[in-house]
Amino acid sequence: MGTLKGKTLFISGASRGIGLAIGKRAAQDGANVVIAAKTGEPHPKLEGTIYTAAKEIEDAGGQALPIVVDVRSEESVDNAMKAAAEKFGGIDILVNNASAINLTPVQQIDMKRFDLMHQINTRGTLLCSKLAIPYLKQSENPHILMLSPPLDMQEKWFKNHTPYSIAKYGMSLVVLGLAGELRSKKIGVNALWPRTTIATAAVQNLLGGDMMVQASRTPDILADAAHLIFTKPATDTTGNFFIDDTLLAENGMIDFDKYRVNPKVDLQLDFFVPDDSVAPASLAALEAEG
C-alpha cells in the first residue's frame, strides 16, 4: 500500500468524527493535516475542538495545523489555504467533509436551516474545491474527495427529507462536474459514502441516539477507504462514487467486523446506498451467524 508521508491534507470539518479519522489515518504515514473546522472553543454537546484534534494528529505521527474556518466564507477558506501552503509548502489533498444535516420535510423546514445546509454542503464543497485547485495543480498526485453519496435518483431518498437530500446530492454533483473539468489537469475527484451508519456525533444526537450508534461502524472504515483512494494515481482514480466496504473489498480487505461498534447488533444501512450495491460482508449481528 502507498504512503502519504509528507503529503498535505486540507480537511474541512476535521475536529471530530469522520474528518478527524481520515486525518489520523494519514498522520500514521507522517502526513501534514490542516484541521479546517469551526470549533475553536469547546461545544456543550460535541466533543473535540480543532486543538484537541491537532493533538490527536500529532500523537498519530503527523504534523497538524488547526485553523478556525467557516466554509461559507470565501475569505475564511482562502486565508486558511494560504496559511496551509505557507506552512507545508502546498496542498496535495482536499477532503470536503464539512456537512450539516436536518431531516425535516419540505412542509416543515425552516428556510434558515435549508439555507445553512446548502451553504455548508453544496456551496461550501464547491468553494473549497475552487480555491484548492491552484494548489492541487502543483501536486504530484492531487485528489479531491467529497463525503457524499452516489447519485441514485430514487424517490425514496427524497420524500422524507428533500432539503437534506438536495444538499448532499449537490456535493455529489460537484464531484461529477469537477471530475470532468479537472481530468485534463490530472486531479482526481471522487466521492466516498458509507454503506452503514457511522458512529458520529450526528448519529448520536440527531439520528437515533445510542441505539443507532450501536448499529453503526466506526469512522475508521471511511478513513481506511479514503487512504486507499489517496494512494492511487489521480489520473486513474477519478469520477467515482465509492461505497466504503465495496472499495476495500475490491482491494483485498476481508475483515469488516473490526469496524463494528457492537458486534451483537445488526448493522443499519445508511441513506442513499443504491439497491444494486451488494455488501461484501454480512451486516447481521455476529451471534446470529452460524
Order of alpha helices (4+ residues) and beta strands (2+ residues): beta-alpha-beta-alpha-beta-alpha-beta-alpha-alpha-beta-alpha-beta-alpha-alpha-beta-alpha
